[in-house]
Amino acid sequence: MWLPRFRRFRTSDMEDLSHRYLGVLRKRYRLSPDAVSNAPMVELWPEIGEGGRDLDEILEEVASKASGQPLLLNHYWNVLLGHLMEVVDPAFAANVAVFIGEVPDGRFNAMTTGSGRRHLVLVQRGLELFLYRMAFIVVASMRWRLGEPGEGEVVVEPQIDMASAAAEVHANLALLGTGRHRMPPEFPPGPARRFAPFLAYAMQQFVIAHELGHIVQALWRRQPAKTERESTMIARAARLPVPAWREEAICDMFAADLCERLVPASAARFELPEALVRRFVVEAPHIVFLFMQALEAAALLRGRGASTHPPVTERSSILIEHQCAHGLSPEESGRVAERCLHVAELAGSAWR
Ligand SMILES: [Zn+2]
């Protein structure tokens, strides 16, 4: 990844971004700084299993702060951003300050604002829990083939039927715009409990990595030297008819590359085989596109603005082309297509 030369990133940059974020909450959403908490979301935190804090202590802290107050500055996104910053180009991590926080706004899923070295990533409130729950529903409604094809292969039948799964997706979609939460369905031990937390993590990471893609492209504009891989991404995206879609498609390709670099660390974090983690990481963006499209359709129905993202078919086909050019086998891309059909049925039937 090419990056311009910067002055060294200072701690005061991050303080300034944090200050700006509070300003956004105050001015745009009429929220006072004391309504903001840096507590992790308890539903998600135990799945990561790190952070050096006792879970009881976290639960107590959340309970004391949550009494009627909105939890907006979600520490979970900061943890996820931290993991991504470990694998970005070292020059980017050292010189660009990125601050991430939640806002109660249904007009976008995630957006980036800022310039030069300082950027603020704003994520729609509740999006992490929405993706977490969708991951459970996707995994529980799928037929799993685990192990090598042939004698060692284990086939696990779906834990819930498609109609119940689609109803659950619908209920979550309807609630997200209201800022209210719906607890995930309970699943007995099986693929959902074992794999869904990681699929959720992979989808959430992709959302943030996509936003980092916007920051990197803002930097490209200031000094247009590119690597061959970057030039190829730009050429591939140039096929899209709407200029705004091209930047989004480049963000998707950039994000997929970045998330792939996280695979070894993620396999260790979640104690899952690297091959399985890679499979989720490859599929996660395509699943995100489908759910984002459903969310955007829900926002449009409530009279909110149209998206800058390309339609899901364009987004997925550009990304899969990029993934195939960089090592995805025909068998793997077939699996992505199979997963897309499955999720399209879940997200699509929610609107019937
Ligand atoms: Zn974007």
Residues whose N, C-alpha, C, O or C-beta is under 5 A from the ligand:
A	BS01	ZN	E248 C251
